[in-house]
Amino acid sequence: MRLATLLSIGLFAGVLHAQTTVTVTTGPANSEQTWYSLANGVVGSAPLSEWDLAFEIQGFTASILANGAKGIVLYKAPYATVDWALVDTNGMSTTWTTSYNSDSDWSSGAFNQGLTTDEFDLGWGVYNMITHSVVGDSLFVIKLANGTFKKIRIDALATGSYTFTWADVNGANEQTASVNKAAYADKNFAYYSLENSTALDREPVNTTWDLLFTKYTTLIPTAYGVSGVLSNKDITSLRVDGVDPSLADWTSAPFDSVINTIGYDWKTFNMQTFQYEYDQDLTFFVQDQAGSIWKLLFTEYGGTATGDMTFTQELVSAVSVDDRATNGQAVVFPNPATDAVNVLFDVPAAEAVLTIRDVAGHLVRTDRFAGLAPMSTRVIDISGFGAGIYSLRMEHAHGAVTSRLVVR
């Protein structure tokens, strides 16, 4: 099995509970973006300020990001593409829509906002079912970090290449460039500097990293630059809030692919003491590229002086994909709970027996289930349970899966 292979190269049982303190830096003024692997450490970093646009390589959403953290501001102009020569900035600051990248989904960039009810609308353009290309139908004005304004349109995504055109608002200095997705096939995004008219290959290979430490823009409720952690596209994570970290359980709820699960708000700035403070009852669990589960507790932020973010990480499950396929999974939520819990079963069997024991090993409940389908949910009455920690074991014809429940 894969787990045995991992053990044979040094992942001993004791490592599963070894807590390591890690500091990842984004540099003074959060000037760097740093890509991090939970298993292997930092795998790359690059200056935040070197790019203006990023073009999605994988998938079908054709997301295009604008570097708001650098100071880029994108406005959707109220003009049709045929009116390219007529664009001006009258009313831009009062009536035009300002577009921002989503901070919860990589596939929803600033150029993809303001979607219509047309299922083929991607924001900047519309997908053509016949040609299998995306044709631009929108004009934008972009304020660059140096304070200059440009008009810009995404002409098309066709035959694997993005083509885009930009110019001074009055039409001078017009340029057209292309980004070929094939040149970045193992990356999430290809990057481009409008200021330097240069394409950039700056990301690590997308299967080598789990987390991005970076400055980014969020809406709270207006656009604001924050420093924090975003997850890779293929990474799922879980936020457990209001629970002592020693009791936090990665099986307490389903993991989510939202990229800002860790985000920025694990820290707050105290305006009286002028110090950062950290939530003592906040735990994150992250499933890495290999399928292992890591427990993260964020403990320190160096502010813009250093951009350092310090946390502890602990490997809490090295179960392989093959083992999960054999034994299945059981997720208990809410957790902690008081009166009842939902148990989400994903086991390769139609029948199973659930046993619940207290910390002393005493059997407190047994349930037999039949007719289980993938992702079945059952409600368990725990109103008679005393406060404490309980272990759950689900046995079925092909194996067993365990979980933990905290009762308040």
SELUMLO-967860 format. One line per field, with one value per residue (C-alpha): residue number from 1; residue in one letter; chain; x, y, z. Coordinates in pm, whole numbers, plus 50000, padded with zeros to 5 digits. Layout:
REM SELUMLO-967860
num <- [NUM,...]
residu <- [A,...]
chaine <- [A,...]
u <- [X,...]
v <- [Y,...]
w <- [Z,...]
***
This chain:
REM SELUMLO-967860
num <- [1,2,3,4,5,6,7,8,9,10,11,12,13,14,15,16,17,18,19,20,21,22,23,24,25,26,27,28,29,30,31,32,33,34,35,36,37,38,39,40,41,42,43,44,45,46,47,48,49,50,51,52,53,54,55,56,57,58,59,60,61,62,63,64,65,66,67,68,69,70,71,72,73,74,75,76,77,78,79,80,81,82,83,84,85,86,87,88,89,90,91,92,93,94,95,96,97,98,99,100,101,102,103,104,105,106,107,108,109,110,111,112,113,114,115,116,117,118,119,120,121,122,123,124,125,126,127,128,129,130,131,132,133,134,135,136,137,138,139,140,141,142,143,144,145,146,147,148,149,150,151,152,153,154,155,156,157,158,159,160,161,162,163,164,165,166,167,168,169,170,171,172,173,174,175,176,177,178,179,180,181,182,183,184,185,186,187,188,189,190,191,192,193,194,195,196,197,198,199,200,201,202,203,204,205,206,207,208,209,210,211,212,213,214,215,216,217,218,219,220,221,222,223,224,225,226,227,228,229,230,231,232,233,234,235,236,237,238,239,240,241,242,243,244,245,246,247,248,249,250,251,252,253,254,255,256,257,258,259,260,261,262,263,264,265,266,267,268,269,270,271,272,273,274,275,276,277,278,279,280,281,282,283,284,285,286,287,288,289,290,291,292,293,294,295,296,297,298,299,300,301,302,303,304,305,306,307,308,309,310,311,312,313,314,315,316,317,318,319,320,321,322,323,324,325,326,327,328,329,330,331,332,333,334,335,336,337,338,339,340,341,342,343,344,345,346,347,348,349,350,351,352,353,354,355,356,357,358,359,360,361,362,363,364,365,366,367,368,369,370,371,372,373,374,375,376,377,378,379,380,381,382,383,384,385,386,387,388,389,390,391,392,393,394,395,396,397,398,399,400,401,402,403,404,405,406,407,408]
residu <- [M,R,L,A,T,L,L,S,I,G,L,F,A,G,V,L,H,A,Q,T,T,V,T,V,T,T,G,P,A,N,S,E,Q,T,W,Y,S,L,A,N,G,V,V,G,S,A,P,L,S,E,W,D,L,A,F,E,I,Q,G,F,T,A,S,I,L,A,N,G,A,K,G,I,V,L,Y,K,A,P,Y,A,T,V,D,W,A,L,V,D,T,N,G,M,S,T,T,W,T,T,S,Y,N,S,D,S,D,W,S,S,G,A,F,N,Q,G,L,T,T,D,E,F,D,L,G,W,G,V,Y,N,M,I,T,H,S,V,V,G,D,S,L,F,V,I,K,L,A,N,G,T,F,K,K,I,R,I,D,A,L,A,T,G,S,Y,T,F,T,W,A,D,V,N,G,A,N,E,Q,T,A,S,V,N,K,A,A,Y,A,D,K,N,F,A,Y,Y,S,L,E,N,S,T,A,L,D,R,E,P,V,N,T,T,W,D,L,L,F,T,K,Y,T,T,L,I,P,T,A,Y,G,V,S,G,V,L,S,N,K,D,I,T,S,L,R,V,D,G,V,D,P,S,L,A,D,W,T,S,A,P,F,D,S,V,I,N,T,I,G,Y,D,W,K,T,F,N,M,Q,T,F,Q,Y,E,Y,D,Q,D,L,T,F,F,V,Q,D,Q,A,G,S,I,W,K,L,L,F,T,E,Y,G,G,T,A,T,G,D,M,T,F,T,Q,E,L,V,S,A,V,S,V,D,D,R,A,T,N,G,Q,A,V,V,F,P,N,P,A,T,D,A,V,N,V,L,F,D,V,P,A,A,E,A,V,L,T,I,R,D,V,A,G,H,L,V,R,T,D,R,F,A,G,L,A,P,M,S,T,R,V,I,D,I,S,G,F,G,A,G,I,Y,S,L,R,M,E,H,A,H,G,A,V,T,S,R,L,V,V,R]
chaine <- [A,A,A,A,A,A,A,A,A,A,A,A,A,A,A,A,A,A,A,A,A,A,A,A,A,A,A,A,A,A,A,A,A,A,A,A,A,A,A,A,A,A,A,A,A,A,A,A,A,A,A,A,A,A,A,A,A,A,A,A,A,A,A,A,A,A,A,A,A,A,A,A,A,A,A,A,A,A,A,A,A,A,A,A,A,A,A,A,A,A,A,A,A,A,A,A,A,A,A,A,A,A,A,A,A,A,A,A,A,A,A,A,A,A,A,A,A,A,A,A,A,A,A,A,A,A,A,A,A,A,A,A,A,A,A,A,A,A,A,A,A,A,A,A,A,A,A,A,A,A,A,A,A,A,A,A,A,A,A,A,A,A,A,A,A,A,A,A,A,A,A,A,A,A,A,A,A,A,A,A,A,A,A,A,A,A,A,A,A,A,A,A,A,A,A,A,A,A,A,A,A,A,A,A,A,A,A,A,A,A,A,A,A,A,A,A,A,A,A,A,A,A,A,A,A,A,A,A,A,A,A,A,A,A,A,A,A,A,A,A,A,A,A,A,A,A,A,A,A,A,A,A,A,A,A,A,A,A,A,A,A,A,A,A,A,A,A,A,A,A,A,A,A,A,A,A,A,A,A,A,A,A,A,A,A,A,A,A,A,A,A,A,A,A,A,A,A,A,A,A,A,A,A,A,A,A,A,A,A,A,A,A,A,A,A,A,A,A,A,A,A,A,A,A,A,A,A,A,A,A,A,A,A,A,A,A,A,A,A,A,A,A,A,A,A,A,A,A,A,A,A,A,A,A,A,A,A,A,A,A,A,A,A,A,A,A,A,A,A,A,A,A,A,A,A,A,A,A,A,A,A,A,A,A,A,A,A,A,A,A,A,A,A,A,A,A,A,A,A,A,A,A,A,A,A,A,A,A]
u <- [50000,50102,50104,50356,50573,50559,50654,50943,51099,51084,50728,50729,50427,50574,50590,50212,50200,50519,50441,50672,50693,50728,50778,50696,50785,50624,50897,50881,50556,50436,50640,50674,50432,50547,50425,50441,50415,50311,50526,50828,50835,50874,50882,50900,50863,50836,50788,50423,50473,50608,50269,49950,49730,49708,49543,49393,49546,49339,48962,48689,48620,48893,48953,49164,49300,49403,49676,49471,49726,49976,49732,49570,49210,48984,48669,48417,48345,47988,48089,48052,48367,48284,48313,48682,48779,48513,48615,48674,48666,48367,48166,48425,48463,48091,47888,48121,48154,48485,48579,48783,48914,48714,48914,48726,48766,49062,48823,48646,48888,48827,48762,48498,48265,47921,47797,47463,47208,47369,47531,47812,47895,48243,48240,48496,48357,48113,48189,48100,47967,48051,48410,48485,48647,48566,48508,48552,48243,48350,48576,48761,48971,49258,49449,49805,50014,50210,49888,49836,49506,49475,49177,49190,48990,49034,48993,48958,49064,49103,49319,49466,49582,49451,49479,49432,49474,49546,49618,49616,49257,49291,49398,49770,50035,49808,49957,49830,49978,49904,49957,49974,49834,50047,50360,50228,50053,50159,50076,49750,49811,50032,50120,50169,50317,50141,50400,50683,50489,50627,50482,50598,50636,50646,50445,50579,50431,50074,50108,50404,50240,49946,49930,50010,50124,50046,49888,49550,49232,48914,48583,48520,48285,48489,48809,49097,49445,49511,49792,49711,49701,49514,49487,49583,49302,49322,49351,49063,49062,48855,48826,48738,48652,48554,48711,49024,49289,49368,49009,48974,48892,48949,48653,48414,48286,48342,48645,48586,48764,48711,49057,49038,48947,49267,49258,49371,49146,49340,49497,49350,49522,49455,49432,49494,49811,49919,49991,49855,49640,49562,49251,49341,49049,49103,49242,49284,49310,49446,49452,49769,49851,49926,49602,49756,49584,49776,49672,49774,49770,49873,50065,50240,50251,50544,50335,50457,50799,50887,50580,50657,50368,50438,50236,50267,50191,50123,50059,49743,49657,49878,49602,49653,49394,49404,49336,49047,48898,48910,48790,48585,48534,48298,48246,48069,47902,47838,48136,48135,47765,47505,47184,47232,47496,47493,47725,47814,47917,48113,48194,48218,47939,47561,47563,47771,47782,47856,47990,48051,48276,48374,48734,48743,48655,48302,48048,47775,47587,47561,47374,47331,47271,47147,47085,47382,47458,47767,47758,47472,47385,47233,47126,47249,47080,47344,47118,47193,47571,47774,48020,48348,48529,48392,48538,48329,48409,48225,48283,48175,48253,48561,48721,48660,48682,48710,48625,48593,48309,48322,48005,47947]
v <- [50000,50359,50419,50141,50301,50632,50466,50290,50620,50775,50864,50677,50662,50916,51175,51174,51367,51573,51945,52165,52544,52706,53065,53155,53504,53734,53992,54353,54520,54174,54223,53851,53571,53241,52895,52630,52252,52110,51805,51975,52338,52646,52552,52899,53273,53569,53945,54042,54359,54199,54107,54288,54015,53639,53402,53071,52767,52473,52422,52592,52915,53125,53323,53638,53798,54158,54225,54430,54371,54569,54857,54761,54883,54744,54917,54759,55024,55078,55032,54758,54622,54807,55132,55078,55410,55598,55495,55775,55788,56018,55881,55614,55702,55742,55506,55239,54900,54826,54460,54253,53898,53660,53562,53233,53088,53109,53066,53396,53673,54046,54016,53747,53951,54081,53763,53761,53480,53341,53015,53074,53422,53427,53796,53929,53717,53451,53088,52981,52625,52589,52717,52623,52960,53252,53581,53904,54121,54370,54672,54774,55058,54955,55178,55051,55065,55358,55561,55553,55450,55213,55078,54704,54428,54051,53973,53595,53264,53056,52759,52755,53118,53429,53743,54088,54451,54760,55127,55471,55583,55821,55531,55601,55334,55042,54697,54342,54036,53665,53405,53044,52809,52519,52700,52686,52348,52245,52581,52731,53071,53246,53603,53924,54266,54541,54793,54587,54410,54080,53734,53574,53212,53257,52981,52645,52337,52319,51971,52071,52321,52342,52700,53048,53308,53646,53987,53993,54198,54116,54299,54395,54538,54761,54646,54618,54472,54191,53944,53578,53230,53097,52731,52574,52471,52103,52152,52117,52247,52283,52566,52465,52772,52803,52470,52415,52314,52003,51887,52003,51710,51695,51459,51711,51847,51804,51971,52257,52374,52745,52893,53144,52898,53002,53353,53655,53677,53436,53760,54094,54424,54577,54953,55014,54807,54833,54461,54169,53923,53563,53350,53084,52858,52846,52541,52465,52124,52098,51795,51817,51703,51348,51318,51356,51574,51849,52048,52416,52672,53026,53196,53508,53769,54004,54275,54469,54502,54142,53978,53667,53430,53173,52860,52509,52217,51860,51557,51400,51150,50991,50765,50714,50741,50363,50307,50553,50374,50046,50164,50471,50775,50894,51264,51377,51721,51940,51861,51952,51876,51855,51674,51510,51467,51387,51110,51125,50778,50719,50349,50076,49868,49873,49753,49868,49869,50189,50165,50462,50437,50685,50769,50475,50238,50165,50094,50360,50301,50057,50114,49883,50040,49886,50029,50265,50450,50662,50982,50860,51064,50932,51131,50996,51096,51188,51372,51111,51139,51313,51585,51444,51283,50974,50747,50620,50309,50206,49844,49702,49402,49561,49725,49991,50367,50568,50919,51125,51317,51592,51631,51949]
w <- [50000,49952,50328,50374,50109,50290,50615,50450,50346,50688,50779,51110,51336,51575,51301,51279,51606,51573,51575,51373,51390,51049,50938,50579,50467,50213,50267,50387,50277,50165,49850,49770,49688,49838,49737,50009,50026,50363,50297,50141,50256,50036,49668,49515,49557,49320,49348,49383,49182,48864,48713,48618,48465,48510,48262,48376,48208,48336,48313,48115,48305,48134,48451,48418,48734,48789,49046,49291,49567,49359,49320,48990,48960,48686,48563,48330,48069,47942,47580,47321,47160,46837,47035,47114,46954,47150,47501,47750,48129,48182,48473,48552,48920,48985,48767,48631,48796,48965,48927,49171,49180,49394,49703,49734,49384,49147,48854,48913,48824,48799,48424,48490,48710,48617,48454,48274,48276,47959,48066,47816,47948,48106,48194,47945,47660,47551,47471,47118,47103,46734,46728,47091,47140,47368,47188,47382,47418,47686,47723,48036,48168,48390,48629,48650,48965,48823,48807,48430,48274,47980,47792,47745,47584,47583,47216,47234,47373,47058,46958,47306,47318,47490,47275,47427,47324,47530,47461,47615,47669,47373,47151,47142,47202,47112,47161,47112,47279,47311,47581,47465,47730,47607,47725,48083,48074,48426,48589,48713,48554,48301,48398,48203,48277,48083,48200,48051,47772,47898,47961,48287,48394,48771,48941,49056,48889,49017,49169,49389,49622,49862,49994,49867,50122,49973,49988,49813,49794,49981,50024,50391,50263,50031,49864,50109,50084,50332,50394,50436,50291,49987,49888,49558,49322,49413,49788,50035,50389,50704,50956,51314,51521,51887,51986,52191,51934,52139,52080,51720,51493,51119,51081,51239,50906,50533,50379,50135,49820,49898,49861,50149,50425,50604,50463,50663,50971,51193,51313,51422,51492,51835,51788,52159,52195,51829,51837,51639,51833,51741,51789,52046,51948,51574,51396,51028,50865,50512,50285,50078,49726,49845,50044,50390,50651,50830,51136,51131,51413,51323,51603,51477,51203,51156,50992,50694,50859,50771,50613,50822,50900,51170,51239,51370,51143,51246,51030,51171,50897,50635,50502,50132,49858,49817,50188,50187,49888,50082,50423,50335,50552,50825,50897,51214,51225,51409,51627,51916,51963,52243,52146,51806,51537,51169,51056,50688,50567,50252,50281,50013,50165,50198,50560,50856,51236,51428,51782,52011,52318,52588,52680,52921,52637,52760,52488,52504,52179,51889,51563,51266,50928,50604,50261,50279,49958,49893,50100,50321,50630,50954,51260,51596,51922,52183,52427,52693,52657,52923,52825,52699,52407,52235,51969,51678,51481,51167,51066,50732,50515,50361,50663,50925,50966,51287,51396,51711,51873,52133,52343,52539]
***
